[in-house]
């Protein structure tokens, strides 16, 4: 088979063109990602206080704000859904069988709310909506989340380097 390079794609992201379409799948952008109504965060303020050895209640409001922020940071960094999520994304499924982020489950629909079969390759970029995430995360991932929250409580900015290393085990 003869391989060519599309000049615009070469400059942008080194995409190989096989025949007349890109030979890759990509999540081009996450348009929106929101915790589902009624979904709970995987840790509580009490969990954080126990993990971080905090006895007083002075920081409870701050901890409550950091929990969803840390969940978002970990989800965005790793692609692992820590909570039940509603996701809208623009994808390229040129090779077929794309794996969506955050632990997609159930039906995937397009902008017209028609169910999309992601096993079938599609030559064009398109927008999909799906549900993702988990009701309960495993205990190791819960510790990673608690480590990130503790890092943030102690004044850390961004993702903790140790948390990033541990998340490598969960990334696709």
N, C-alpha and C positions, 0 to 999 in steps of 0.2 A: 504494500500500500504506500502511496506517495503522501508525504507529510509536507504541509506548507505552513508558513507563519503569516497571520494577519498583521499588517504593520501597526495598526492602532493598538491591538492587544499586546503585541510585543513590547511596545513602549509602556503600556499600562501595567500588565501583569504576566507577561511571558506565556500566554495561552497558546497551546498547540492546536492547530486546526487540522482535523482529519476529514477529508472529503470537503463537505461544505459547512461543517459546524464544529464548534469547540468540542474537544474530547475531555470534558471535565464536568463536574457538578460543583456548584458554588452557592452558598448562601450570600447573596450580594449585600443585603442589609436586613437588619431586624427593624421593622417599621415601628412595632410596638410590642412590649412584653409587660404584662400586668398580672399581679397576683389575682387569682379568681376570687369572686365574692364568696365569703365563708371559708376560704382556705386559711390555714394557720401557718405561722412561721415555725420552723423545726426546733427552735429553742425558745425558752421563756426567759424573762428577766431573772427569775430564781435560778435557772440553769447557769446563766452568765455570772451571777453573783457567787454561786458556789465555785465555779471554775476559776474565777478571778480573785477569790478570797476577799470578797467585799461583804462586810457585816452591816454597815449602815444603809439607810434608805435614801440618802441624799442624792444619789445618782440614778435612781430608778427611771426617771423620765428620760435622761440621757441614754441609758441602756436600751430603753424601749424604742428610741429613735435609731440607735445603732444596729439593732437586729435586722430590720428590713434593708438597711443600707449595706450591711455586710453580706446579706443574702444576694442582693443585686450585684455586688462586686464579684462575688464568687461565681454566680451564674454567668455573668458577662465574660469573665476571664476563662472559665472552664467549659462552658456550654452544658453544664450539668444543672438540671432543674431541682432546686431544693424545696420548692413549694409547688402547689398546683398553679399553673400559669395559662393565660390566654396569650397566644403569640400570633403576630402577623409579620410575614417576612417576604421579601422579594428573592426569588431563587432562580438559578439556572440548573435545569435537570437534563442537560444535553446527553449525558451518558446513561440516564435512567438510574433507578434505585438510589436516589439521594437519601442520605441520613440527615434528618433535621435535628436542630439543637434542642437542648433542655429535656430530652427524654420524651419525644413525641409519642402520644398514644391516641387511639381512636381515629376517626376520619379526618382527612385533610381536605379542605374545601378551597375553591378559588374565590375571586371577588364576587361572582354571581351565586355563591353558596352551593355550587355543584361539587360533588365529591370528585377528588382528583386521584388517579392511580399513579403514584410516584414510581412504580416499577417501569412505566412506559416513558421513554425518552421524549423530551419536548425541545424543539429547536429554539424556542423563544423564552426570554425571561418572563416570569409571571409572579403574581402575588398569591400567597397561600395563607390560610388561617388554620390554626390547629391548637389543641390543648396539649400541655406537656407538664412535666414535673412529677413530684412524688407526694404521697400522703405522709409517708414516714421515710426518713433517710437512715442509712446504717450508722452504727455508733462511731465508726472511724471518721466518716464525713461530718458527723455532728461535732466531733472534737476539732476538726479542721475549722469549722465555722466558729466554734468557741474561741479558738486561737486567734482568728481574724478579729473578732469582736474585742478580745482582750488587748490585742495590738492597737486597735483604734482607741480604746479607753485610756491607754497609756500614752496617747499623743501621737501614735504612728499615723502616717499619711500614706494613702494608697494601699497596695497589697503587701502583706508581710512576705518576705522572701522565703521563709520556711513554709508558709501556707502555699505559695506558688509551687514549691518543690513537691509537697504532698499531693496537690491537685493533679499533678502529672499522671498519677495512677488512675484518675477518673476521666481523663480527657480522651475524646475519640481520636 
